């Protein structure tokens, strides 16, 4: 983390878990556990149907609400989809874009991810852009190439002002939901490389301002070590974001 230049962010990704009532109860229980954590921005990224309850539950506290996906068109005949303007209209601040589960199960490509990033910015949302390599890619030693390609395409036509509002999440696919965490050094190596990419494209000022998160089996017991690295500015948390004690402990680790 480097709070002199950028925000520390802990974002929970509930995935397809929790009904609206459960989500509201969760946030209500979480609130008192994360008082006095002003150095860390806490975000909950919830299923679409949970969004309005989540917005009510965070009223009067500093927790922000995010969605887990968005469509790139403004409106129209896209059955089952939700636009960026719809999300922004109810006060949603963040949206996860290009999560590996969406790339894997719903055929999202770097090109569609790019369209979604542009749509999110046009609506004033802050995208959390997910990138990461598979185990096979890591073993073949092409991690840098894979992530550079993902960034190049996903960030096409994103201007510097929008880049500053973009959060990047480095999520090695082999670490997601597997209990296998990247070592702090592995996470730092890639997060540092991502920042170097941003520096190359947008310059040092922008690169310094962008929060880069690590995601993949981050939990209370390993958060502090990962967050101690200079280029790891927070976490995108799946499984451990569903338990108030685990999640709040991660927020406290990020607030240190
Ligand atoms: P995990 O998921 O923390 O359960 O590994 C992270 C993510 O998919 O964002």
Boltz pocket constraint, residues with backbone or C-beta under 6 A from the ligand:
constraints:
  - pocket:
      binder: B
      contacts: [[A, 13], [A, 171], [A, 175], [A, 176], [A, 177], [A, 178], [A, 179], [A, 215], [A, 216], [A, 217], [A, 218], [A, 236], [A, 237], [A, 238], [A, 239], [A, 240]]
      max_distance: 6.0
